[in-house]
Amino acid sequence: MKKETSPIELLVSSPVIKLNKISGFEVGVKLTNAGEDPVHFDMTQTALFVNSKRSIAWDLAVQNGTIINLKIPPGKSKSVQWPLGNALFEQTGIYKLELRWKEISLKQDVTVLE
């Protein structure tokens, strides 16, 4: 039986980052179209949670109008990332990121060091 792969992946530029480098931290998604027809993906249907709290910075980034809808050709992938480190991380610690889209929940821990 073929293993199902998710059409969406949570991307982080690094799972470990120093506090003085968080301005360069990027978070985003990779979308894959395994079908035979082009797929339109509405970014506004995604939500990012940081330590179980919805990220307003993510909402603003995905709704800014530049990449709301992505058209993904058959058999292709597209990635988009935003530099949101300053908005997501306030101090050192372990942050639990969760990207939600429809019934899919993708998680990634990010450690911010001194």
PyMOL commands that set and color helices and strands:
alter all, ss='L'
color gray80, all
select helices_A, chain A and resi 19-24+43-45+56-62+85-88
alter helices_A, ss='H'
color red, helices_A
select strands_A, chain A and resi 8-12+16-18+26-32+39-42+46-50+53-54+69-72+77-83+93-101+104-113
alter strands_A, ss='S'
color yellow, strands_A
deselect
rebuild
show_as cartoon
